[in-house]
Amino acid sequence: MKAMLLAAGRGERMRPLTDHTPKPLLVVGGKPLIVWHLQALARAAVREVVVNLSWLAPQIRAALGDGRPFGLHIHYSEEGSPPLETGGGIFKALPLLGAAPFLVVNGDTFTDIDLGALTLSAGADARLVLVPNPPQHPQGDFALDGEAVVNSDRQPYTYSGIGVFSPALFTGCTAGTFPLLPLFKRAIAAGRLEGQPHEGLWRDIGTPERLAALNRELLQKGA
C-alpha cells in the first residue's frame, strides 16, 4: 500500500516557529516530526510515499531527498502557493498514488497507531482512525455504529488525520482548493465511510505549547 504524508500547510498556529522552518521539520523528541512518520511507514512495510509541498518546500525536499535513508521511495506533489487544503492536495496527488487504496497521514500529528494494521473493506470509500475528543476539540467530528461512521447529535470521536482512502472518495471532484469534510459527509450518506477507534497515544501538534509539551513527554520517556 502506498501512503501520502500531508506536509503542505503554512502552520499559522505554530508561528513564529514556522516562519522560517516548515512545520514537518520542527523537532520533537530529537528528530523532525515528519521523520517519525516516515519511520512508522517503513515499519508498516510501506515503500512508496507521496509528500505534498507548498510552504518552504525546498527545505523539505533537501531534508528528505528521495527517501532512501528511510528505506522508502518518496515522490513529491508540488501545490504551489497557497496550498490546496487537504481534499485538493490529495486529489492533485492521485496520479502518484495509483488506483488502489492508500494510507493518509497528517504530518502535524504524533501517534503510536499501527499503520500496517489499517485496511479498507471492499466497497468502502475510506476508513478513518478516530480518537476520543481532545481538550481543544470537545465537540468532536463523528460517531460510530460498529465500524460505520454515522451522523449523531453526540460526536464522541475526533478524526485523527490518519486513515485509508480509496480514490473513489474523490469521484466527481475537480482540481482546486477544497476540504475533505464534504467528501466524508457524502460517504456517510452513502454508507461507505468506515471508522475505528484508537485509545493509545495521539497528539495534535497544532501550537508551540503542544509541541513543547510533547517534547517534554518524549524526553522523559527517553524516546
Order of alpha helices (4+ residues) and beta strands (2+ residues): beta-beta-beta-alpha-beta-alpha-beta-alpha-beta-beta-beta-beta-beta-beta-alpha-beta-beta-alpha
